Amino acid sequence: MSSMSGISGMSSMSGMGMDMGSDGMFLPYNQMLARTYWYLIAAGFLFACLLRGVNAYETRSRLVPHRLTEIAISGS
């Protein structure tokens, strides 16, 4: 039973100084680079979504008049 208490004592890493949330670990320049990186990723994603939307709009606007002329031709 005494060996079990030693294992549970080692599982706690609270005193190791490995806190990733502390700002002291990262320099302001590194934080700026990371922020810029994620802004570029987000901008690229939004640009891809915008292109997809424009492509869908062009396809729909090209096909809808074609369907209307088919209805008009088949109705007469």
mmCIF file of the N, C-alpha and C atoms, coordinates in Angstrom:
data_MODEL
# 
_entry.id   MODEL 
# 
loop_
_atom_site.group_PDB 
_atom_site.id 
_atom_site.type_symbol 
_atom_site.label_atom_id 
_atom_site.label_alt_id 
_atom_site.label_comp_id 
_atom_site.label_asym_id 
_atom_site.label_entity_id 
_atom_site.label_seq_id 
_atom_site.pdbx_PDB_ins_code 
_atom_site.Cartn_x 
_atom_site.Cartn_y 
_atom_site.Cartn_z 
_atom_site.occupancy 
_atom_site.B_iso_or_equiv 
_atom_site.pdbx_formal_charge 
_atom_site.auth_seq_id 
_atom_site.auth_comp_id 
_atom_site.auth_asym_id 
_atom_site.auth_atom_id 
_atom_site.pdbx_PDB_model_num 
ATOM 1   N N  . MET A 1 1  ? 0.816   -1.177 0.000   1.00 0.00 ? 1  MET A N  1 
ATOM 2   C CA . MET A 1 1  ? 0.000   0.000  0.000   1.00 0.00 ? 1  MET A CA 1 
ATOM 3   C C  . MET A 1 1  ? 0.866   1.250  0.000   1.00 0.00 ? 1  MET A C  1 
ATOM 4   N N  . SER A 1 2  ? 2.013   1.210  0.625   1.00 0.00 ? 2  SER A N  1 
ATOM 5   C CA . SER A 1 2  ? 2.871   2.382  0.680   1.00 0.00 ? 2  SER A CA 1 
ATOM 6   C C  . SER A 1 2  ? 3.468   2.688  -0.695  1.00 0.00 ? 2  SER A C  1 
ATOM 7   N N  . SER A 1 3  ? 3.627   1.674  -1.545  1.00 0.00 ? 3  SER A N  1 
ATOM 8   C CA . SER A 1 3  ? 4.148   1.932  -2.897  1.00 0.00 ? 3  SER A CA 1 
ATOM 9   C C  . SER A 1 3  ? 3.124   2.663  -3.755  1.00 0.00 ? 3  SER A C  1 
ATOM 10  N N  . MET A 1 4  ? 1.850   2.472  -3.498  1.00 0.00 ? 4  MET A N  1 
ATOM 11  C CA . MET A 1 4  ? 0.803   3.161  -4.240  1.00 0.00 ? 4  MET A CA 1 
ATOM 12  C C  . MET A 1 4  ? 0.804   4.657  -3.949  1.00 0.00 ? 4  MET A C  1 
ATOM 13  N N  . SER A 1 5  ? 1.109   5.037  -2.726  1.00 0.00 ? 5  SER A N  1 
ATOM 14  C CA . SER A 1 5  ? 1.122   6.457  -2.396  1.00 0.00 ? 5  SER A CA 1 
ATOM 15  C C  . SER A 1 5  ? 2.278   7.159  -3.105  1.00 0.00 ? 5  SER A C  1 
ATOM 16  N N  . GLY A 1 6  ? 3.347   6.462  -3.369  1.00 0.00 ? 6  GLY A N  1 
ATOM 17  C CA . GLY A 1 6  ? 4.471   7.056  -4.099  1.00 0.00 ? 6  GLY A CA 1 
ATOM 18  C C  . GLY A 1 6  ? 4.119   7.317  -5.550  1.00 0.00 ? 6  GLY A C  1 
ATOM 19  N N  . ILE A 1 7  ? 3.316   6.454  -6.164  1.00 0.00 ? 7  ILE A N  1 
ATOM 20  C CA . ILE A 1 7  ? 2.912   6.621  -7.559  1.00 0.00 ? 7  ILE A CA 1 
ATOM 21  C C  . ILE A 1 7  ? 1.973   7.803  -7.696  1.00 0.00 ? 7  ILE A C  1 
ATOM 22  N N  . SER A 1 8  ? 1.031   7.910  -6.780  1.00 0.00 ? 8  SER A N  1 
ATOM 23  C CA . SER A 1 8  ? 0.095   9.023  -6.866  1.00 0.00 ? 8  SER A CA 1 
ATOM 24  C C  . SER A 1 8  ? 0.800   10.348 -6.631  1.00 0.00 ? 8  SER A C  1 
ATOM 25  N N  . GLY A 1 9  ? 1.838   10.354 -5.857  1.00 0.00 ? 9  GLY A N  1 
ATOM 26  C CA . GLY A 1 9  ? 2.596   11.574 -5.626  1.00 0.00 ? 9  GLY A CA 1 
ATOM 27  C C  . GLY A 1 9  ? 3.372   12.011 -6.852  1.00 0.00 ? 9  GLY A C  1 
ATOM 28  N N  . MET A 1 10 ? 3.754   11.079 -7.713  1.00 0.00 ? 10 MET A N  1 
ATOM 29  C CA . MET A 1 10 ? 4.529   11.415 -8.911  1.00 0.00 ? 10 MET A CA 1 
ATOM 30  C C  . MET A 1 10 ? 3.642   11.862 -10.064 1.00 0.00 ? 10 MET A C  1 
ATOM 31  N N  . SER A 1 11 ? 2.343   11.564 -9.988  1.00 0.00 ? 11 SER A N  1 
ATOM 32  C CA . SER A 1 11 ? 1.470   11.927 -11.096 1.00 0.00 ? 11 SER A CA 1 
ATOM 33  C C  . SER A 1 11 ? 1.167   13.412 -11.123 1.00 0.00 ? 11 SER A C  1 
ATOM 34  N N  . SER A 1 12 ? 1.413   14.101 -10.041 1.00 0.00 ? 12 SER A N  1 
ATOM 35  C CA . SER A 1 12 ? 1.163   15.539 -9.991  1.00 0.00 ? 12 SER A CA 1 
ATOM 36  C C  . SER A 1 12 ? 2.392   16.280 -10.508 1.00 0.00 ? 12 SER A C  1 
ATOM 37  N N  . MET A 1 13 ? 2.202   17.100 -11.532 1.00 0.00 ? 13 MET A N  1 
ATOM 38  C CA . MET A 1 13 ? 3.317   17.865 -12.095 1.00 0.00 ? 13 MET A CA 1 
ATOM 39  C C  . MET A 1 13 ? 3.133   19.355 -11.823 1.00 0.00 ? 13 MET A C  1 
ATOM 40  N N  . SER A 1 14 ? 2.455   19.682 -10.760 1.00 0.00 ? 14 SER A N  1 
ATOM 41  C CA . SER A 1 14 ? 2.138   21.081 -10.492 1.00 0.00 ? 14 SER A CA 1 
ATOM 42  C C  . SER A 1 14 ? 3.381   21.911 -10.185 1.00 0.00 ? 14 SER A C  1 
ATOM 43  N N  . GLY A 1 15 ? 4.398   21.316 -9.668  1.00 0.00 ? 15 GLY A N  1 
ATOM 44  C CA . GLY A 1 15 ? 5.583   22.077 -9.309  1.00 0.00 ? 15 GLY A CA 1 
ATOM 45  C C  . GLY A 1 15 ? 6.669   22.063 -10.361 1.00 0.00 ? 15 GLY A C  1 
ATOM 46  N N  . MET A 1 16 ? 6.394   21.587 -11.551 1.00 0.00 ? 16 MET A N  1 
ATOM 47  C CA . MET A 1 16 ? 7.423   21.416 -12.568 1.00 0.00 ? 16 MET A CA 1 
ATOM 48  C C  . MET A 1 16 ? 7.688   22.682 -13.384 1.00 0.00 ? 16 MET A C  1 
ATOM 49  N N  . GLY A 1 17 ? 6.803   23.667 -13.337 1.00 0.00 ? 17 GLY A N  1 
ATOM 50  C CA . GLY A 1 17 ? 7.017   24.881 -14.111 1.00 0.00 ? 17 GLY A CA 1 
ATOM 51  C C  . GLY A 1 17 ? 6.754   24.700 -15.595 1.00 0.00 ? 17 GLY A C  1 
ATOM 52  N N  . MET A 1 18 ? 5.890   23.788 -15.966 1.00 0.00 ? 18 MET A N  1 
ATOM 53  C CA . MET A 1 18 ? 5.612   23.502 -17.378 1.00 0.00 ? 18 MET A CA 1 
ATOM 54  C C  . MET A 1 18 ? 4.262   24.074 -17.796 1.00 0.00 ? 18 MET A C  1 
ATOM 55  N N  . ASP A 1 19 ? 3.856   25.154 -17.208 1.00 0.00 ? 19 ASP A N  1 
ATOM 56  C CA . ASP A 1 19 ? 2.572   25.765 -17.516 1.00 0.00 ? 19 ASP A CA 1 
ATOM 57  C C  . ASP A 1 19 ? 2.649   26.437 -18.877 1.00 0.00 ? 19 ASP A C  1 
ATOM 58  N N  . MET A 1 20 ? 1.905   25.922 -19.851 1.00 0.00 ? 20 MET A N  1 
ATOM 59  C CA . MET A 1 20 ? 1.947   26.458 -21.206 1.00 0.00 ? 20 MET A CA 1 
ATOM 60  C C  . MET A 1 20 ? 1.120   27.733 -21.346 1.00 0.00 ? 20 MET A C  1 
ATOM 61  N N  . GLY A 1 21 ? 0.314   28.057 -20.355 1.00 0.00 ? 21 GLY A N  1 
ATOM 62  C CA . GLY A 1 21 ? -0.535  29.223 -20.437 1.00 0.00 ? 21 GLY A CA 1 
ATOM 63  C C  . GLY A 1 21 ? 0.145   30.499 -19.980 1.00 0.00 ? 21 GLY A C  1 
ATOM 64  N N  . SER A 1 22 ? 1.334   30.388 -19.444 1.00 0.00 ? 22 SER A N  1 
ATOM 65  C CA . SER A 1 22 ? 2.001   31.587 -18.947 1.00 0.00 ? 22 SER A CA 1 
ATOM 66  C C  . SER A 1 22 ? 2.602   32.370 -20.108 1.00 0.00 ? 22 SER A C  1 
ATOM 67  N N  . ASP A 1 23 ? 2.461   33.688 -20.053 1.00 0.00 ? 23 ASP A N  1 
ATOM 68  C CA . ASP A 1 23 ? 2.987   34.541 -21.113 1.00 0.00 ? 23 ASP A CA 1 
ATOM 69  C C  . ASP A 1 23 ? 4.491   34.737 -21.008 1.00 0.00 ? 23 ASP A C  1 
ATOM 70  N N  . GLY A 1 24 ? 5.080   34.395 -19.887 1.00 0.00 ? 24 GLY A N  1 
ATOM 71  C CA . GLY A 1 24 ? 6.516   34.560 -19.727 1.00 0.00 ? 24 GLY A CA 1 
ATOM 72  C C  . GLY A 1 24 ? 7.310   33.630 -20.625 1.00 0.00 ? 24 GLY A C  1 
ATOM 73  N N  . MET A 1 25 ? 6.668   32.588 -21.123 1.00 0.00 ? 25 MET A N  1 
ATOM 74  C CA . MET A 1 25 ? 7.368   31.611 -21.941 1.00 0.00 ? 25 MET A CA 1 
ATOM 75  C C  . MET A 1 25 ? 7.558   32.091 -23.385 1.00 0.00 ? 25 MET A C  1 
ATOM 76  N N  . PHE A 1 26 ? 6.696   32.981 -23.863 1.00 0.00 ? 26 PHE A N  1 
ATOM 77  C CA . PHE A 1 26 ? 6.734   33.412 -25.245 1.00 0.00 ? 26 PHE A CA 1 
ATOM 78  C C  . PHE A 1 26 ? 7.112   34.878 -25.324 1.00 0.00 ? 26 PHE A C  1 
ATOM 79  N N  . LEU A 1 27 ? 7.995   35.194 -26.231 1.00 0.00 ? 27 LEU A N  1 
ATOM 80  C CA . LEU A 1 27 ? 8.392   36.578 -26.451 1.00 0.00 ? 27 LEU A CA 1 
ATOM 81  C C  . LEU A 1 27 ? 7.299   37.305 -27.224 1.00 0.00 ? 27 LEU A C  1 
ATOM 82  N N  . PRO A 1 28 ? 7.183   38.604 -27.056 1.00 0.00 ? 28 PRO A N  1 
ATOM 83  C CA . PRO A 1 28 ? 6.160   39.353 -27.796 1.00 0.00 ? 28 PRO A CA 1 
ATOM 84  C C  . PRO A 1 28 ? 6.286   39.188 -29.314 1.00 0.00 ? 28 PRO A C  1 
ATOM 85  N N  . TYR A 1 29 ? 7.508   39.089 -29.811 1.00 0.00 ? 29 TYR A N  1 
ATOM 86  C CA . TYR A 1 29 ? 7.708   38.890 -31.245 1.00 0.00 ? 29 TYR A CA 1 
ATOM 87  C C  . TYR A 1 29 ? 7.125   37.556 -31.695 1.00 0.00 ? 29 TYR A C  1 
ATOM 88  N N  . ASN A 1 30 ? 7.334   36.510 -30.897 1.00 0.00 ? 30 ASN A N  1 
ATOM 89  C CA . ASN A 1 30 ? 6.791   35.188 -31.237 1.00 0.00 ? 30 ASN A CA 1 
ATOM 90  C C  . ASN A 1 30 ? 5.272   35.191 -31.186 1.00 0.00 ? 30 ASN A C  1 
ATOM 91  N N  . GLN A 1 31 ? 4.705   35.901 -30.228 1.00 0.00 ? 31 GLN A N  1 
ATOM 92  C CA . GLN A 1 31 ? 3.255   36.009 -30.145 1.00 0.00 ? 31 GLN A CA 1 
ATOM 93  C C  . GLN A 1 31 ? 2.708   36.734 -31.371 1.00 0.00 ? 31 GLN A C  1 
ATOM 94  N N  . MET A 1 32 ? 3.401   37.770 -31.812 1.00 0.00 ? 32 MET A N  1 
ATOM 95  C CA . MET A 1 32 ? 2.974   38.516 -32.994 1.00 0.00 ? 32 MET A CA 1 
ATOM 96  C C  . MET A 1 32 ? 3.046   37.620 -34.247 1.00 0.00 ? 32 MET A C  1 
ATOM 97  N N  . LEU A 1 33 ? 4.115   36.840 -34.356 1.00 0.00 ? 33 LEU A N  1 
ATOM 98  C CA . LEU A 1 33 ? 4.236   35.918 -35.495 1.00 0.00 ? 33 LEU A CA 1 
ATOM 99  C C  . LEU A 1 33 ? 3.113   34.879 -35.481 1.00 0.00 ? 33 LEU A C  1 
ATOM 100 N N  . ALA A 1 34 ? 2.808   34.335 -34.319 1.00 0.00 ? 34 ALA A N  1 
ATOM 101 C CA . ALA A 1 34 ? 1.747   33.330 -34.222 1.00 0.00 ? 34 ALA A CA 1 
ATOM 102 C C  . ALA A 1 34 ? 0.393   33.939 -34.558 1.00 0.00 ? 34 ALA A C  1 
ATOM 103 N N  . ARG A 1 35 ? 0.136   35.141 -34.065 1.00 0.00 ? 35 ARG A N  1 
ATOM 104 C CA . ARG A 1 35 ? -1.130  35.809 -34.356 1.00 0.00 ? 35 ARG A CA 1 
ATOM 105 C C  . ARG A 1 35 ? -1.248  36.090 -35.849 1.00 0.00 ? 35 ARG A C  1 
ATOM 106 N N  . THR A 1 36 ? -0.161  36.571 -36.458 1.00 0.00 ? 36 THR A N  1 
ATOM 107 C CA . THR A 1 36 ? -0.165  36.850 -37.900 1.00 0.00 ? 36 THR A CA 1 
ATOM 108 C C  . THR A 1 36 ? -0.393  35.573 -38.700 1.00 0.00 ? 36 THR A C  1 
ATOM 109 N N  . TYR A 1 37 ? 0.228   34.486 -38.277 1.00 0.00 ? 37 TYR A N  1 
ATOM 110 C CA . TYR A 1 37 ? 0.062   33.196 -38.950 1.00 0.00 ? 37 TYR A CA 1 
ATOM 111 C C  . TYR A 1 37 ? -1.416  32.783 -38.961 1.00 0.00 ? 37 TYR A C  1 
ATOM 112 N N  . TRP A 1 38 ? -2.076  32.874 -37.811 1.00 0.00 ? 38 TRP A N  1 
ATOM 113 C CA . TRP A 1 38 ? -3.469  32.447 -37.734 1.00 0.00 ? 38 TRP A CA 1 
ATOM 114 C C  . TRP A 1 38 ? -4.396  33.402 -38.470 1.00 0.00 ? 38 TRP A C  1 
ATOM 115 N N  . TYR A 1 39 ? -4.046  34.694 -38.496 1.00 0.00 ? 39 TYR A N  1 
ATOM 116 C CA . TYR A 1 39 ? -4.845  35.628 -39.297 1.00 0.00 ? 39 TYR A CA 1 
ATOM 117 C C  . TYR A 1 39 ? -4.716  35.305 -40.782 1.00 0.00 ? 39 TYR A C  1 
ATOM 118 N N  . LEU A 1 40 ? -3.527  34.926 -41.220 1.00 0.00 ? 40 LEU A N  1 
ATOM 119 C CA . LEU A 1 40 ? -3.342  34.536 -42.621 1.00 0.00 ? 40 LEU A CA 1 
ATOM 120 C C  . LEU A 1 40 ? -4.109  33.254 -42.949 1.00 0.00 ? 40 LEU A C  1 
ATOM 121 N N  . ILE A 1 41 ? -4.104  32.304 -42.032 1.00 0.00 ? 41 ILE A N  1 
ATOM 122 C CA . ILE A 1 41 ? -4.866  31.066 -42.230 1.00 0.00 ? 41 ILE A CA 1 
ATOM 123 C C  . ILE A 1 41 ? -6.353  31.384 -42.341 1.00 0.00 ? 41 ILE A C  1 
ATOM 124 N N  . ALA A 1 42 ? -6.857  32.234 -41.445 1.00 0.00 ? 42 ALA A N  1 
ATOM 125 C CA . ALA A 1 42 ? -8.273  32.605 -41.475 1.00 0.00 ? 42 ALA A CA 1 
ATOM 126 C C  . ALA A 1 42 ? -8.611  33.371 -42.748 1.00 0.00 ? 42 ALA A C  1 
ATOM 127 N N  . ALA A 1 43 ? -7.720  34.264 -43.184 1.00 0.00 ? 43 ALA A N  1 
ATOM 128 C CA . ALA A 1 43 ? -7.960  35.024 -44.412 1.00 0.00 ? 43 ALA A CA 1 
ATOM 129 C C  . ALA A 1 43 ? -7.989  34.097 -45.624 1.00 0.00 ? 43 ALA A C  1 
ATOM 130 N N  . GLY A 1 44 ? -7.096  33.129 -45.670 1.00 0.00 ? 44 GLY A N  1 
ATOM 131 C CA . GLY A 1 44 ? -7.100  32.163 -46.768 1.00 0.00 ? 44 GLY A CA 1 
ATOM 132 C C  . GLY A 1 44 ? -8.360  31.329 -46.799 1.00 0.00 ? 44 GLY A C  1 
ATOM 133 N N  . PHE A 1 45 ? -8.818  30.923 -45.633 1.00 0.00 ? 45 PHE A N  1 
ATOM 134 C CA . PHE A 1 45 ? -10.054 30.142 -45.542 1.00 0.00 ? 45 PHE A CA 1 
ATOM 135 C C  . PHE A 1 45 ? -11.251 30.968 -46.006 1.00 0.00 ? 45 PHE A C  1 
ATOM 136 N N  . LEU A 1 46 ? -11.332 32.205 -45.544 1.00 0.00 ? 46 LEU A N  1 
ATOM 137 C CA . LEU A 1 46 ? -12.448 33.064 -45.953 1.00 0.00 ? 46 LEU A CA 1 
ATOM 138 C C  . LEU A 1 46 ? -12.402 33.370 -47.448 1.00 0.00 ? 46 LEU A C  1 
ATOM 139 N N  . PHE A 1 47 ? -11.200 33.534 -47.987 1.00 0.00 ? 47 PHE A N  1 
ATOM 140 C CA . PHE A 1 47 ? -11.056 33.767 -49.424 1.00 0.00 ? 47 PHE A CA 1 
ATOM 141 C C  . PHE A 1 47 ? -11.538 32.553 -50.215 1.00 0.00 ? 47 PHE A C  1 
ATOM 142 N N  . ALA A 1 48 ? -11.194 31.348 -49.749 1.00 0.00 ? 48 ALA A N  1 
ATOM 143 C CA . ALA A 1 48 ? -11.656 30.125 -50.420 1.00 0.00 ? 48 ALA A CA 1 
ATOM 144 C C  . ALA A 1 48 ? -13.180 30.015 -50.349 1.00 0.00 ? 48 ALA A C  1 
ATOM 145 N N  . CYS A 1 49 ? -13.760 30.380 -49.209 1.00 0.00 ? 49 CYS A N  1 
ATOM 146 C CA . CYS A 1 49 ? -15.228 30.362 -49.077 1.00 0.00 ? 49 CYS A CA 1 
ATOM 147 C C  . CYS A 1 49 ? -15.863 31.383 -50.015 1.00 0.00 ? 49 CYS A C  1 
ATOM 148 N N  . LEU A 1 50 ? -15.247 32.553 -50.139 1.00 0.00 ? 50 LEU A N  1 
ATOM 149 C CA . LEU A 1 50 ? -15.753 33.584 -51.032 1.00 0.00 ? 50 LEU A CA 1 
ATOM 150 C C  . LEU A 1 50 ? -15.710 33.105 -52.488 1.00 0.00 ? 50 LEU A C  1 
ATOM 151 N N  . LEU A 1 51 ? -14.610 32.489 -52.888 1.00 0.00 ? 51 LEU A N  1 
ATOM 152 C CA . LEU A 1 51 ? -14.522 31.954 -54.245 1.00 0.00 ? 51 LEU A CA 1 
ATOM 153 C C  . LEU A 1 51 ? -15.567 30.881 -54.492 1.00 0.00 ? 51 LEU A C  1 
ATOM 154 N N  . ARG A 1 52 ? -15.793 30.044 -53.499 1.00 0.00 ? 52 ARG A N  1 
ATOM 155 C CA . ARG A 1 52 ? -16.806 28.982 -53.626 1.00 0.00 ? 52 ARG A CA 1 
ATOM 156 C C  . ARG A 1 52 ? -18.198 29.589 -53.790 1.00 0.00 ? 52 ARG A C  1 
ATOM 157 N N  . GLY A 1 53 ? -18.489 30.642 -53.029 1.00 0.00 ? 53 GLY A N  1 
ATOM 158 C CA . GLY A 1 53 ? -19.780 31.302 -53.138 1.00 0.00 ? 53 GLY A CA 1 
ATOM 159 C C  . GLY A 1 53 ? -19.970 31.971 -54.487 1.00 0.00 ? 53 GLY A C  1 
ATOM 160 N N  . VAL A 1 54 ? -18.932 32.636 -54.986 1.00 0.00 ? 54 VAL A N  1 
ATOM 161 C CA . VAL A 1 54 ? -19.013 33.282 -56.302 1.00 0.00 ? 54 VAL A CA 1 
ATOM 162 C C  . VAL A 1 54 ? -19.199 32.231 -57.389 1.00 0.00 ? 54 VAL A C  1 
ATOM 163 N N  . ASN A 1 55 ? -18.494 31.130 -57.275 1.00 0.00 ? 55 ASN A N  1 
ATOM 164 C CA . ASN A 1 55 ? -18.622 30.055 -58.253 1.00 0.00 ? 55 ASN A CA 1 
ATOM 165 C C  . ASN A 1 55 ? -20.042 29.476 -58.239 1.00 0.00 ? 55 ASN A C  1 
ATOM 166 N N  . ALA A 1 56 ? -20.599 29.268 -57.055 1.00 0.00 ? 56 ALA A N  1 
ATOM 167 C CA . ALA A 1 56 ? -21.962 28.738 -56.951 1.00 0.00 ? 56 ALA A CA 1 
ATOM 168 C C  . ALA A 1 56 ? -22.971 29.729 -57.529 1.00 0.00 ? 56 ALA A C  1 
ATOM 169 N N  . TYR A 1 57 ? -22.767 31.026 -57.254 1.00 0.00 ? 57 TYR A N  1 
ATOM 170 C CA . TYR A 1 57 ? -23.670 32.047 -57.789 1.00 0.00 ? 57 TYR A CA 1 
ATOM 171 C C  . TYR A 1 57 ? -23.604 32.092 -59.315 1.00 0.00 ? 57 TYR A C  1 
ATOM 172 N N  . GLU A 1 58 ? -22.399 32.035 -59.880 1.00 0.00 ? 58 GLU A N  1 
ATOM 173 C CA . GLU A 1 58 ? -22.258 32.053 -61.342 1.00 0.00 ? 58 GLU A CA 1 
ATOM 174 C C  . GLU A 1 58 ? -22.901 30.831 -61.979 1.00 0.00 ? 58 GLU A C  1 
ATOM 175 N N  . THR A 1 59 ? -22.718 29.681 -61.373 1.00 0.00 ? 59 THR A N  1 
ATOM 176 C CA . THR A 1 59 ? -23.314 28.453 -61.907 1.00 0.00 ? 59 THR A CA 1 
ATOM 177 C C  . THR A 1 59 ? -24.832 28.542 -61.869 1.00 0.00 ? 59 THR A C  1 
ATOM 178 N N  . ARG A 1 60 ? -25.372 29.004 -60.757 1.00 0.00 ? 60 ARG A N  1 
ATOM 179 C CA . ARG A 1 60 ? -26.828 29.099 -60.623 1.00 0.00 ? 60 ARG A CA 1 
ATOM 180 C C  . ARG A 1 60 ? -27.389 30.138 -61.590 1.00 0.00 ? 60 ARG A C  1 
ATOM 181 N N  . SER A 1 61 ? -26.731 31.285 -61.712 1.00 0.00 ? 61 SER A N  1 
ATOM 182 C CA . SER A 1 61 ? -27.248 32.325 -62.600 1.00 0.00 ? 61 SER A CA 1 
ATOM 183 C C  . SER A 1 61 ? -27.139 31.911 -64.069 1.00 0.00 ? 61 SER A C  1 
ATOM 184 N N  . ARG A 1 62 ? -26.192 31.042 -64.362 1.00 0.00 ? 62 ARG A N  1 
ATOM 185 C CA . ARG A 1 62 ? -26.062 30.553 -65.733 1.00 0.00 ? 62 ARG A CA 1 
ATOM 186 C C  . ARG A 1 62 ? -27.120 29.490 -66.038 1.00 0.00 ? 62 ARG A C  1 
ATOM 187 N N  . LEU A 1 63 ? -27.473 28.662 -65.054 1.00 0.00 ? 63 LEU A N  1 
ATOM 188 C CA . LEU A 1 63 ? -28.404 27.558 -65.290 1.00 0.00 ? 63 LEU A CA 1 
ATOM 189 C C  . LEU A 1 63 ? -29.869 27.974 -65.182 1.00 0.00 ? 63 LEU A C  1 
ATOM 190 N N  . VAL A 1 64 ? -30.198 28.928 -64.348 1.00 0.00 ? 64 VAL A N  1 
ATOM 191 C CA . VAL A 1 64 ? -31.599 29.304 -64.146 1.00 0.00 ? 64 VAL A CA 1 
ATOM 192 C C  . VAL A 1 64 ? -32.223 29.855 -65.426 1.00 0.00 ? 64 VAL A C  1 
ATOM 193 N N  . PRO A 1 65 ? -31.612 30.796 -66.162 1.00 0.00 ? 65 PRO A N  1 
ATOM 194 C CA . PRO A 1 65 ? -32.237 31.239 -67.414 1.00 0.00 ? 65 PRO A CA 1 
ATOM 195 C C  . PRO A 1 65 ? -32.380 30.103 -68.435 1.00 0.00 ? 65 PRO A C  1 
ATOM 196 N N  . HIS A 1 66 ? -31.444 29.167 -68.429 1.00 0.00 ? 66 HIS A N  1 
ATOM 197 C CA . HIS A 1 66 ? -31.525 28.033 -69.341 1.00 0.00 ? 66 HIS A CA 1 
ATOM 198 C C  . HIS A 1 66 ? -32.761 27.191 -69.028 1.00 0.00 ? 66 HIS A C  1 
ATOM 199 N N  . ARG A 1 67 ? -33.051 26.980 -67.757 1.00 0.00 ? 67 ARG A N  1 
ATOM 200 C CA . ARG A 1 67 ? -34.247 26.222 -67.373 1.00 0.00 ? 67 ARG A CA 1 
ATOM 201 C C  . ARG A 1 67 ? -35.518 26.961 -67.774 1.00 0.00 ? 67 ARG A C  1 
ATOM 202 N N  . LEU A 1 68 ? -35.510 28.278 -67.641 1.00 0.00 ? 68 LEU A N  1 
ATOM 203 C CA . LEU A 1 68 ? -36.691 29.052 -67.998 1.00 0.00 ? 68 LEU A CA 1 
ATOM 204 C C  . LEU A 1 68 ? -36.955 28.982 -69.496 1.00 0.00 ? 68 LEU A C  1 
ATOM 205 N N  . THR A 1 69 ? -35.915 29.011 -70.320 1.00 0.00 ? 69 THR A N  1 
ATOM 206 C CA . THR A 1 69 ? -36.126 28.916 -71.766 1.00 0.00 ? 69 THR A CA 1 
ATOM 207 C C  . THR A 1 69 ? -36.585 27.506 -72.149 1.00 0.00 ? 69 THR A C  1 
ATOM 208 N N  . GLU A 1 70 ? -36.142 26.476 -71.444 1.00 0.00 ? 70 GLU A N  1 
ATOM 209 C CA . GLU A 1 70 ? -36.619 25.128 -71.707 1.00 0.00 ? 70 GLU A CA 1 
ATOM 210 C C  . GLU A 1 70 ? -38.098 25.004 -71.412 1.00 0.00 ? 70 GLU A C  1 
ATOM 211 N N  . ILE A 1 71 ? -38.541 25.624 -70.326 1.00 0.00 ? 71 ILE A N  1 
ATOM 212 C CA . ILE A 1 71 ? -39.963 25.601 -69.970 1.00 0.00 ? 71 ILE A CA 1 
ATOM 213 C C  . ILE A 1 71 ? -40.772 26.347 -71.007 1.00 0.00 ? 71 ILE A C  1 
ATOM 214 N N  . ALA A 1 72 ? -40.276 27.479 -71.466 1.00 0.00 ? 72 ALA A N  1 
ATOM 215 C CA . ALA A 1 72 ? -40.988 28.284 -72.454 1.00 0.00 ? 72 ALA A CA 1 
ATOM 216 C C  . ALA A 1 72 ? -41.067 27.561 -73.787 1.00 0.00 ? 72 ALA A C  1 
ATOM 217 N N  . ILE A 1 73 ? -39.997 26.863 -74.172 1.00 0.00 ? 73 ILE A N  1 
ATOM 218 C CA . ILE A 1 73 ? -39.997 26.144 -75.459 1.00 0.00 ? 73 ILE A CA 1 
ATOM 219 C C  . ILE A 1 73 ? -40.904 24.920 -75.378 1.00 0.00 ? 73 ILE A C  1 
ATOM 220 N N  . SER A 1 74 ? -40.841 24.180 -74.278 1.00 0.00 ? 74 SER A N  1 
ATOM 221 C CA . SER A 1 74 ? -41.650 22.965 -74.179 1.00 0.00 ? 74 SER A CA 1 
ATOM 222 C C  . SER A 1 74 ? -43.129 23.309 -73.959 1.00 0.00 ? 74 SER A C  1 
ATOM 223 N N  . GLY A 1 75 ? -43.449 24.487 -73.467 1.00 0.00 ? 75 GLY A N  1 
ATOM 224 C CA . GLY A 1 75 ? -44.837 24.879 -73.229 1.00 0.00 ? 75 GLY A CA 1 
ATOM 225 C C  . GLY A 1 75 ? -45.551 25.300 -74.488 1.00 0.00 ? 75 GLY A C  1 
ATOM 226 N N  . SER A 1 76 ? -44.814 25.659 -75.541 1.00 0.00 ? 76 SER A N  1 
ATOM 227 C CA . SER A 1 76 ? -45.493 26.144 -76.751 1.00 0.00 ? 76 SER A CA 1 
ATOM 228 C C  . SER A 1 76 ? -45.719 25.090 -77.783 1.00 0.00 ? 76 SER A C  1 
# 
